[in-house]
Amino acid sequence: MITTGGMLKKVREMKPLVCQITNNVTINDCANVTLCTGGSPVMSDSMADAIEMVGMASALVLNIGTVNDDTLGIMISAGKVANECKIPVILDPVGVGATGYRSRAAEGILKEVKVDVIKGNAGEIASLLGHKGKVRGVDSDTSSEVSDCRRLARKLGIVVGMSGEIDYVSDGKTTYALHNGKDMMDMVSGTGCMLSSVIGCFVGANGVSAESVAAAISSFTVAGELANDSKGPASYKINLMDSLFSLVPEYLNSRLKVEEI
């Protein structure tokens, strides 16, 4: 069985092309964190460009953080091409449940595109299940995280990664609790978006599985731990990327705090 460090090594050997139609607030950070992980980013917001580019990609990341009617159409069209080409699709339903528009956007993508991985926080996952969790902007407050993670994975037949104080990953059968720390991670806007980019790298290189998504999240949060001696949020973001770039597979394995539940 390939280890988390082994999966990171494979990302760096393969340098997967990760096509991203993403949040324009965090697009530069998402591109840079893809590079720091070992992947190759390509960001697109043009219909013709995205459709052509996704056919060459190893993974497609769709992030609805700043979605509008135009980008939603591009996401769905690119997602369909990815499905035809058997390229994994990662959906980050940022803020779903906070507004009706975001909810309809996520529902539209899930109706039209076969999504392979969803990465969201507890409130976003609960919202996709039809629960009325408390969603404040792009943050959340809800309970039953493990149950919701499993239920959404089973309902959609996908892998779900839930970020929070403890991160959870489930494919509906196997579920992991990931205990590597956050500390200042919540003080930096866009770390959730960046995590989806990291997942795109790992899935693009290692295939879709609960293990590859868990490896991506653990790699990112271990890098977050290593950056925790930063003076503040600005330096933390820089140190987070540097820590991810410098992460050694063997050292990564020694830092993991993962349990199957």
C-alpha positions in Angstrom: 0.0 0.0 0.0 1.4 3.4 -1.0 2.0 5.7 1.9 1.0 9.4 2.2 4.7 10.3 1.6 4.7 7.9 -1.4 1.7 9.7 -2.8 3.4 13.1 -2.4 6.5 11.6 -4.1 4.4 10.5 -7.0 2.8 13.9 -7.4 6.3 15.4 -7.7 7.4 12.8 -10.2 4.3 13.1 -12.4 3.7 16.9 -12.0 0.0 16.5 -12.8 -1.6 19.3 -14.8 -4.5 20.6 -12.6 -7.1 22.7 -14.5 -8.9 25.0 -12.2 -12.0 27.2 -12.6 -11.8 28.8 -9.3 -12.5 31.6 -6.8 -11.1 34.9 -8.2 -10.3 36.0 -4.6 -7.8 33.2 -4.2 -6.8 32.2 -7.7 -3.1 33.3 -7.4 -2.8 31.4 -4.1 -4.3 28.3 -5.7 -1.9 28.4 -8.6 1.1 28.8 -6.2 0.1 26.1 -3.8 -0.3 23.7 -6.8 3.3 24.5 -7.8 4.4 24.0 -4.2 2.8 20.6 -4.0 4.5 19.5 -7.1 1.7 19.9 -9.7 1.3 22.2 -12.7 -1.6 24.7 -12.5 -3.6 26.1 -15.3 -6.4 28.6 -14.5 -9.2 29.3 -16.9 -12.4 31.3 -17.1 -13.0 31.1 -20.8 -15.4 28.6 -22.3 -13.3 27.7 -25.3 -10.0 27.7 -23.4 -11.4 25.6 -20.5 -13.0 23.0 -22.7 -9.7 22.5 -24.7 -7.5 22.7 -21.6 -9.3 20.2 -19.5 -8.8 17.5 -22.1 -5.1 17.7 -21.4 -5.4 17.8 -17.6 -4.9 15.2 -14.9 -7.6 16.7 -12.7 -10.3 19.4 -12.8 -11.0 21.6 -9.8 -14.3 23.5 -9.7 -14.6 26.2 -7.0 -17.9 28.2 -6.7 -16.5 30.8 -4.3 -17.2 33.7 -6.7 -19.5 31.9 -9.1 -21.7 33.7 -11.6 -23.9 32.6 -14.5 -21.0 32.7 -17.0 -18.5 30.8 -14.9 -21.2 28.2 -13.9 -21.8 27.4 -17.5 -18.1 27.1 -18.1 -17.8 24.8 -15.1 -20.5 22.5 -16.3 -19.2 22.3 -19.8 -15.6 21.7 -18.6 -16.9 19.1 -16.2 -18.7 17.2 -19.0 -15.5 17.1 -21.1 -13.6 15.8 -18.0 -16.2 13.1 -17.6 -15.9 12.1 -21.3 -12.1 12.0 -20.9 -12.3 10.2 -17.6 -10.5 13.0 -15.8 -11.4 13.3 -12.1 -13.5 16.3 -11.0 -13.1 17.9 -7.6 -15.9 20.3 -6.4 -15.4 22.9 -3.7 -18.9 24.1 -2.9 -17.7 27.3 -1.2 -20.5 28.9 0.9 -23.2 26.5 -0.4 -26.3 27.0 1.8 -25.4 30.6 2.6 -27.5 31.8 -0.4 -30.0 30.2 -2.7 -27.8 31.1 -5.7 -24.8 29.2 -4.4 -27.0 26.2 -3.5 -28.6 26.2 -7.0 -25.1 26.5 -8.6 -23.8 23.4 -6.6 -27.0 21.5 -7.4 -26.6 22.3 -11.1 -23.0 21.1 -11.2 -23.9 17.9 -9.4 -26.9 17.3 -11.7 -24.9 17.8 -14.9 -21.4 16.6 -14.0 -20.1 13.4 -12.4 -18.1 14.7 -9.6 -15.5 12.4 -8.0 -14.5 14.4 -4.9 -16.2 17.0 -2.8 -14.2 19.1 -0.4 -16.1 21.3 2.0 -16.6 22.3 5.6 -19.2 20.8 7.9 -21.9 23.3 7.1 -21.4 23.0 3.3 -21.5 19.2 3.5 -24.7 19.4 5.7 -26.3 21.8 3.2 -25.6 19.4 0.3 -27.5 16.7 2.3 -30.4 19.1 2.7 -29.7 19.9 6.4 -30.2 23.4 7.7 -26.8 23.8 9.3 -25.6 27.3 10.3 -23.6 28.7 7.4 -22.1 32.2 7.9 -20.6 33.4 4.6 -18.1 30.7 3.8 -17.8 29.4 7.4 -20.0 26.9 9.1 -21.3 25.7 12.4 -23.0 22.3 12.5 -22.8 18.9 14.2 -22.7 15.2 13.2 -19.7 15.8 11.0 -18.6 12.2 10.6 -22.1 11.0 9.9 -22.7 13.7 7.3 -19.3 13.0 5.6 -20.2 9.3 5.3 -23.8 10.0 4.2 -22.9 12.3 1.4 -20.2 10.0 0.2 -22.7 7.1 0.1 -25.5 9.2 -1.4 -23.4 10.4 -4.3 -21.0 7.5 -4.6 -17.9 9.8 -4.3 -15.1 10.6 -1.9 -15.9 13.4 0.5 -13.3 15.4 2.4 -14.6 17.5 5.3 -12.3 20.2 6.7 -12.6 21.3 10.3 -11.0 21.1 13.8 -10.6 17.4 12.8 -10.7 16.6 9.1 -12.7 13.7 7.9 -12.5 11.7 4.6 -14.9 9.0 3.5 -15.8 7.1 0.5 -18.9 5.7 2.3 -17.2 2.5 3.3 -13.8 3.7 4.7 -13.6 6.8 6.8 -10.5 8.5 8.2 -10.1 11.1 10.9 -7.1 13.4 10.4 -5.8 15.1 13.5 -2.9 17.2 12.2 -3.3 20.7 13.4 -4.5 24.0 12.0 -3.7 26.9 14.5 -3.3 29.9 12.3 -4.8 28.3 9.2 -8.2 29.8 9.9 -6.7 33.3 10.0 -5.7 33.2 6.3 -8.4 33.7 3.7 -8.4 31.0 1.0 -6.7 28.0 2.8 -9.8 25.9 1.9 -9.5 26.9 -1.7 -5.8 26.0 -1.7 -6.6 22.6 -0.1 -8.8 21.8 -3.1 -5.9 22.5 -5.4 -3.7 20.2 -3.3 -6.4 17.5 -3.6 -6.4 18.0 -7.4 -2.6 17.3 -7.4 -2.9 14.1 -5.4 -6.0 12.8 -7.2 -4.4 13.7 -10.5 -1.3 11.7 -9.8 -2.6 8.9 -7.6 -6.3 8.4 -8.7 -9.5 8.9 -6.8 -9.7 7.2 -3.4 -10.3 8.0 0.2 -6.5 7.4 0.7 -5.4 9.9 -1.9 -7.7 12.6 -0.6 -6.6 11.9 3.0 -3.0 12.1 1.9 -3.6 15.5 0.3 -5.3 16.9 3.3 -2.7 15.5 5.7 0.2 16.9 3.6 -1.4 20.4 3.7 -2.1 20.3 7.4 1.3 19.0 8.3 2.8 21.9 6.3 0.4 24.1 8.3 1.8 22.8 11.5 5.4 23.5 10.3 4.4 27.1 9.6 2.8 27.8 13.0 5.8 29.7 14.3 5.0 32.6 12.0 4.6 36.1 13.4 1.1 36.6 11.8 -1.3 35.6 9.0 0.7 37.2 6.2 4.0 35.5 7.0 2.0 32.3 7.9 0.7 32.1 4.3 4.2 32.4 2.9 5.6 29.9 5.4 2.7 27.5 4.7 3.7 27.4 1.0 7.4 27.1 1.8 6.7 24.3 4.2 4.6 22.4 1.6 7.3 22.9 -1.0 10.0 21.7 1.4 8.0 18.7 2.7 10.1 15.5 2.6 7.9 12.3 2.1 9.6 10.3 4.8 9.3 13.2 7.3 5.6 13.7 6.3 5.0 10.0 7.2 6.5 10.5 10.6 4.2 13.5 11.4 0.9 11.9 10.4 -2.0 11.7 12.9 -4.5 9.5 11.0 -7.0 7.0 12.3 -9.6 4.9 10.5 -13.0 5.2 12.2 
